[in-house]
Amino acid sequence: MNFAVLRVRDFALKALRRAEPALTGKPLAIVTGEGRKAVVAEVSPEANLEPGLTVTLAMARCPGIVLRPRDVSAEVEAGRLLQAAAFTISPRVEATERGCCTIDLRGADRRQTETVLRLRLLELKAAGIPTQAGVADTPLIADYAARQGSPLLVVTDPGEFLRELPLNVAEPTPAQTEILHSWGIRTLGALTALSKADIGQRLGTEGVGLWERAAGETTRVLRLIQPPKSFIADWTYEPPIEMLEPLTFKLQRHAERIALELRAAGLVAETLTLRLRLDDETEHSRGFRLPEPGADVASWMRVMLAHLDTLRLPAHVQHVVLKAQPTRPQQKQDGLFETGLRDPAAFWENLARLEALLGAERVGTPVRGDTHRPDVFILERPAEKVPPPGPSPLHPLRGMALRRFRPPWGVRVRTECERPKSIEGPLEGTVQAIAGPWRADGDWWNPGAWAIESWQVEIDGAAYLLTRTAAGWRVEGVFD
Amino acid sequence: MPHPTITALRSLVDTRFPVATRKPGGAVATGVAAIDNALGGGLPTGRLTEITSPHPGSGGQLLLCQLLLTMRAARQRVALVDAMDGFTPESVPDDALRHLVWVRPKGLSDALVATDVLVRDGNYGLVALDLRGIAERELQSTPKGVWHRLHRAAEDQPTAVLVQTTVGLVPAVLHRLELRSNVGLAGLRRTWTELLAGLTVETVRGRYRQAEELAG
């Protein structure tokens, strides 16, 4: 479960309806092209039409249909909302295409992510863009799952999942579809039952590509996008408005997106600024300091509406800008010398994410083992607070620090008078200077008894730690 | 003193696009005079700083250990993303490990993902990414976009980001310093104070003076 895909079916339609609630429930179609070439590209289920019909034909078959061109600004706003939702799940997000985001989930806790995904889908639905999600091991299979998801589909067995999917999911060309249908192949499972080599011989490299997509073998590197750095929305009314209702509606929609972006960044709004540009070229601007910094749209709206309800403007509103000033959420009252976590939720969540990605034994605060044996330590859970520093060491710290080679480099050593003279292996050269040996042993009462002989040797101007154990000579690291 | 036209242009940009000119934030002092001087006070927060150690024994690990001590004294959290798993806890006193989160990834790709997560966290005073020991060809094959993403992630965070490499790697980095010491076996008998005072540091790339001018 490494990737999730959020996909909005009929994205242009949903974005338009989100911006214009009056269109809800009406048969609606998005028109592309001009004049006689104009066709309906996306059609709502109420219209019961196939996309691709000419406008005349669509109007003849569905007399009440509302025809609209694409609303690019509504799509941009809906797209940003979708991306903000994705960023609340993981910081690694790709804007795959219009109405589709791919999320890198590697390292995320599976059960928690699934819960968050479900919550986010509910929020997106409430915000006017019902979204489907798929979760799988590769971006491609996650996308297939998102296309099937209602609203969320988690693929645990890719082979089983792909087998029954219709062929068109793998996007064959019309020519490939015709050939494969003539062979009686209608599902991905039926296609992958044939060998890749046979498909390659008959359908060429494009056929191999189709087979790989059908088998879910294709993977790719995500082109990650950056989360937004400023939390701002602006929109224009054409024609300008004079009533509060249309302003309130759009204000709510844009505030929802900004609040989600803030939450994704682990921030909250401290103040809001609302600027209304009027059609007489004047401007009304008002800043709102929130009673408590937060990302709760309902409380934002209460504060802004309390002002707007009493507002009388000399002209119509043409353009609106809403800006949130972000701040870090105040988790607790800091003491004067407090050095706890600024954002404990982010700290523990990120540690859990790294542990899932790398393994719990590879993340933590090192604590040396209670032994004289070199390089023995455990990694512990980091402290909630950094304690005050202990007393300074009695003796000054001495010598370059050792950078270990893990695992150590096995080498062949030529000795003279029982002292290393030259080394062969991953590190080669004549020993120019030497110090040692230092001998240590321990655990002689245990089966895990150890004994080690250490030398410090200089080769090509750099100092290395050379050891001899029962396993032979090894270069343990470099003094750097 | 910059040319008056340049000053006028900067002031115009400042007025028109107040967000475009970032003012330098704080800095994390390393406790190594040569490095702090070269960086104008220490590792800048919200920025990536690259320190290269082309030769073994040039003092990169000593610098890392000194940073642990300095950050410990300031009670600031440190994350070390140790791509080649080379850190040795015995190199520093036990007390100097208590603020450290040591991340031991299994390769370059995991190291970069882990760094991305830690830089965005906001709870660390320093995130150190140690890439020394990784083959140069593999390092150079890192997509440039990864570094730009890290640059962007570091902005607005109160975290200094140190990248330690063997070759100059990070594009558009504000400061790139090179460590050129080579003390050999004799260095094992000197105190840290002597060794750090003797560190040879060369500024390969540094723009802190320009940044100061921009800030006016």
HADDOCK unambig.tbl for C-alpha pairs under 7 A between the chains (distance, minus, plus):
assign (segid A and resid 339 and name CA) (segid B and resid 75 and name CA) 6.47 0.50 0.50
assign (segid A and resid 341 and name CA) (segid B and resid 123 and name CA) 5.91 0.50 0.50
assign (segid A and resid 342 and name CA) (segid B and resid 123 and name CA) 5.69 0.50 0.50
assign (segid A and resid 343 and name CA) (segid B and resid 123 and name CA) 6.50 0.50 0.50
assign (segid A and resid 346 and name CA) (segid B and resid 121 and name CA) 6.09 0.50 0.50
assign (segid A and resid 347 and name CA) (segid B and resid 121 and name CA) 6.31 0.50 0.50
assign (segid A and resid 347 and name CA) (segid B and resid 123 and name CA) 6.61 0.50 0.50
assign (segid A and resid 350 and name CA) (segid B and resid 117 and name CA) 6.62 0.50 0.50
assign (segid A and resid 354 and name CA) (segid B and resid 114 and name CA) 6.50 0.50 0.50
assign (segid A and resid 358 and name CA) (segid B and resid 105 and name CA) 6.07 0.50 0.50
assign (segid A and resid 362 and name CA) (segid B and resid 103 and name CA) 5.90 0.50 0.50
assign (segid A and resid 362 and name CA) (segid B and resid 104 and name CA) 5.06 0.50 0.50
assign (segid A and resid 362 and name CA) (segid B and resid 105 and name CA) 6.97 0.50 0.50
assign (segid A and resid 363 and name CA) (segid B and resid 101 and name CA) 6.87 0.50 0.50
assign (segid A and resid 363 and name CA) (segid B and resid 102 and name CA) 5.75 0.50 0.50
assign (segid A and resid 363 and name CA) (segid B and resid 103 and name CA) 4.63 0.50 0.50
assign (segid A and resid 363 and name CA) (segid B and resid 104 and name CA) 6.40 0.50 0.50
assign (segid A and resid 364 and name CA) (segid B and resid 101 and name CA) 5.05 0.50 0.50
assign (segid A and resid 364 and name CA) (segid B and resid 102 and name CA) 5.43 0.50 0.50
assign (segid A and resid 364 and name CA) (segid B and resid 103 and name CA) 6.73 0.50 0.50
assign (segid A and resid 365 and name CA) (segid B and resid 97 and name CA) 6.85 0.50 0.50
assign (segid A and resid 365 and name CA) (segid B and resid 98 and name CA) 6.59 0.50 0.50
assign (segid A and resid 365 and name CA) (segid B and resid 100 and name CA) 5.51 0.50 0.50
assign (segid A and resid 365 and name CA) (segid B and resid 101 and name CA) 4.85 0.50 0.50
assign (segid A and resid 365 and name CA) (segid B and resid 102 and name CA) 5.86 0.50 0.50
assign (segid A and resid 366 and name CA) (segid B and resid 89 and name CA) 6.78 0.50 0.50
assign (segid A and resid 366 and name CA) (segid B and resid 97 and name CA) 6.49 0.50 0.50
assign (segid A and resid 366 and name CA) (segid B and resid 102 and name CA) 6.90 0.50 0.50
assign (segid A and resid 368 and name CA) (segid B and resid 89 and name CA) 6.91 0.50 0.50
assign (segid A and resid 382 and name CA) (segid B and resid 101 and name CA) 6.62 0.50 0.50
assign (segid A and resid 386 and name CA) (segid B and resid 75 and name CA) 5.83 0.50 0.50
assign (segid A and resid 386 and name CA) (segid B and resid 98 and name CA) 6.96 0.50 0.50
assign (segid A and resid 386 and name CA) (segid B and resid 99 and name CA) 5.67 0.50 0.50
assign (segid A and resid 388 and name CA) (segid B and resid 75 and name CA) 6.80 0.50 0.50
assign (segid A and resid 389 and name CA) (segid B and resid 72 and name CA) 6.51 0.50 0.50
assign (segid A and resid 389 and name CA) (segid B and resid 73 and name CA) 5.95 0.50 0.50
assign (segid A and resid 389 and name CA) (segid B and resid 95 and name CA) 6.96 0.50 0.50
assign (segid A and resid 390 and name CA) (segid B and resid 95 and name CA) 6.32 0.50 0.50
assign (segid A and resid 396 and name CA) (segid B and resid 191 and name CA) 6.39 0.50 0.50
assign (segid A and resid 397 and name CA) (segid B and resid 191 and name CA) 5.70 0.50 0.50
assign (segid A and resid 397 and name CA) (segid B and resid 192 and name CA) 5.62 0.50 0.50
assign (segid A and resid 398 and name CA) (segid B and resid 188 and name CA) 6.74 0.50 0.50
assign (segid A and resid 398 and name CA) (segid B and resid 189 and name CA) 6.32 0.50 0.50
assign (segid A and resid 398 and name CA) (segid B and resid 190 and name CA) 5.65 0.50 0.50
assign (segid A and resid 398 and name CA) (segid B and resid 191 and name CA) 4.04 0.50 0.50
assign (segid A and resid 398 and name CA) (segid B and resid 192 and name CA) 5.31 0.50 0.50
assign (segid A and resid 399 and name CA) (segid B and resid 187 and name CA) 5.67 0.50 0.50
assign (segid A and resid 399 and name CA) (segid B and resid 188 and name CA) 3.70 0.50 0.50
assign (segid A and resid 399 and name CA) (segid B and resid 189 and name CA) 5.39 0.50 0.50
assign (segid A and resid 399 and name CA) (segid B and resid 190 and name CA) 5.54 0.50 0.50
assign (segid A and resid 399 and name CA) (segid B and resid 191 and name CA) 5.99 0.50 0.50
assign (segid A and resid 399 and name CA) (segid B and resid 192 and name CA) 6.45 0.50 0.50
assign (segid A and resid 400 and name CA) (segid B and resid 62 and name CA) 5.90 0.50 0.50
assign (segid A and resid 400 and name CA) (segid B and resid 187 and name CA) 6.06 0.50 0.50
assign (segid A and resid 400 and name CA) (segid B and resid 188 and name CA) 5.53 0.50 0.50
assign (segid A and resid 401 and name CA) (segid B and resid 61 and name CA) 5.70 0.50 0.50
assign (segid A and resid 401 and name CA) (segid B and resid 62 and name CA) 5.10 0.50 0.50
assign (segid A and resid 401 and name CA) (segid B and resid 91 and name CA) 5.58 0.50 0.50
assign (segid A and resid 402 and name CA) (segid B and resid 88 and name CA) 6.35 0.50 0.50
assign (segid A and resid 402 and name CA) (segid B and resid 91 and name CA) 6.44 0.50 0.50
assign (segid A and resid 403 and name CA) (segid B and resid 61 and name CA) 6.48 0.50 0.50
assign (segid A and resid 403 and name CA) (segid B and resid 86 and name CA) 4.95 0.50 0.50
assign (segid A and resid 403 and name CA) (segid B and resid 87 and name CA) 5.64 0.50 0.50
assign (segid A and resid 403 and name CA) (segid B and resid 88 and name CA) 6.23 0.50 0.50
assign (segid A and resid 404 and name CA) (segid B and resid 86 and name CA) 4.48 0.50 0.50
assign (segid A and resid 404 and name CA) (segid B and resid 87 and name CA) 6.37 0.50 0.50
assign (segid A and resid 404 and name CA) (segid B and resid 88 and name CA) 6.36 0.50 0.50
assign (segid A and resid 405 and name CA) (segid B and resid 86 and name CA) 5.84 0.50 0.50
assign (segid A and resid 406 and name CA) (segid B and resid 85 and name CA) 6.43 0.50 0.50
assign (segid A and resid 406 and name CA) (segid B and resid 86 and name CA) 6.67 0.50 0.50
assign (segid A and resid 433 and name CA) (segid B and resid 185 and name CA) 6.91 0.50 0.50
assign (segid A and resid 458 and name CA) (segid B and resid 184 and name CA) 6.18 0.50 0.50
assign (segid A and resid 458 and name CA) (segid B and resid 185 and name CA) 5.75 0.50 0.50
assign (segid A and resid 461 and name CA) (segid B and resid 182 and name CA) 6.79 0.50 0.50
assign (segid A and resid 461 and name CA) (segid B and resid 184 and name CA) 5.16 0.50 0.50
assign (segid A and resid 462 and name CA) (segid B and resid 56 and name CA) 6.08 0.50 0.50
assign (segid A and resid 462 and name CA) (segid B and resid 57 and name CA) 5.25 0.50 0.50
assign (segid A and resid 462 and name CA) (segid B and resid 182 and name CA) 6.95 0.50 0.50
assign (segid A and resid 462 and name CA) (segid B and resid 184 and name CA) 4.71 0.50 0.50
assign (segid A and resid 463 and name CA) (segid B and resid 57 and name CA) 6.73 0.50 0.50
assign (segid A and resid 463 and name CA) (segid B and resid 184 and name CA) 5.08 0.50 0.50
assign (segid A and resid 463 and name CA) (segid B and resid 185 and name CA) 5.18 0.50 0.50
assign (segid A and resid 478 and name CA) (segid B and resid 56 and name CA) 6.91 0.50 0.50
assign (segid A and resid 478 and name CA) (segid B and resid 57 and name CA) 6.96 0.50 0.50
assign (segid A and resid 479 and name CA) (segid B and resid 57 and name CA) 5.74 0.50 0.50
assign (segid A and resid 480 and name CA) (segid B and resid 56 and name CA) 6.00 0.50 0.50
assign (segid A and resid 480 and name CA) (segid B and resid 57 and name CA) 3.82 0.50 0.50
assign (segid A and resid 480 and name CA) (segid B and resid 58 and name CA) 5.81 0.50 0.50
assign (segid A and resid 480 and name CA) (segid B and resid 59 and name CA) 4.79 0.50 0.50
assign (segid A and resid 480 and name CA) (segid B and resid 60 and name CA) 6.00 0.50 0.50
assign (segid A and resid 480 and name CA) (segid B and resid 61 and name CA) 5.18 0.50 0.50
assign (segid A and resid 480 and name CA) (segid B and resid 62 and name CA) 6.28 0.50 0.50
